[in-house]
Amino acid sequence: MLILVLLVLLPTSVWAQAPRLAEPEQSRPWAVYFSPDDGTRAVTEAIGRARKSVRLQAVAVTSPPITRALVEAHQRGVSVEVIVNAKAPKGRASAAPSLAQAGIAVLSDRVHAPVGGGVAVIDRQVVLTGGFSFAAGTESQNAENLLVISDAGLAARYSENWQAHAAHSVRSSTP
């Protein structure tokens, strides 16, 4: 009887204590991140690897690390364009003026209601999507998720959608 109890309880106690193992990102074409742990870091690292282009769409960009990553990418010669919603929720200090002042094209979507999560397409190869908002409180206050997918076909579809929104958006002027 004791052996039967041990055989039942031992595996469940081992599973309950199993550490979360990080798999190498290169082992698959996708990676998933959850806040409040590592979403912002994953976004800034992905933007940091950009060589040609970053197209981002969000309600508003309010995260200082993400704002810095976008400006640094632009300064490296990466084409950076951002679409934000014209009517972002109150209480968010948008980085759009800082981005525009840095020379980044900031477009305001006045046709559609705010997007639920943000999306970014990097170098027409990598898509950042999910329920990640690119906001300052993401890592400390929200339970959000980010999916990073390396797939040129999927990136092309997201790029087409980004272009469709850019076509009806208005460019913000530099402050």
Number of C-alpha atoms within 10 A of each C-alpha: 6 7 8 8 9 11 11 11 11 10 10 12 10 10 9 8 8 9 8 6 6 6 9 8 11 9 8 10 11 15 17 16 19 19 18 16 15 15 23 25 14 20 21 17 13 19 27 18 12 23 15 15 19 23 23 23 28 23 25 27 26 20 20 15 16 23 21 17 19 27 21 16 23 22 14 13 12 21 19 24 21 24 29 26 21 19 14 18 11 6 6 14 15 19 19 25 16 16 22 20 15 15 15 23 19 27 24 23 23 15 12 12 12 19 16 12 17 23 24 26 29 25 19 22 17 25 28 26 20 17 17 26 27 26 24 21 14 22 20 10 10 15 13 18 20 24 20 23 19 20 14 15 12 16 21 16 14 21 20 12 12 19 14 11 19 21 11 14 20 17 15 17 12 15 8
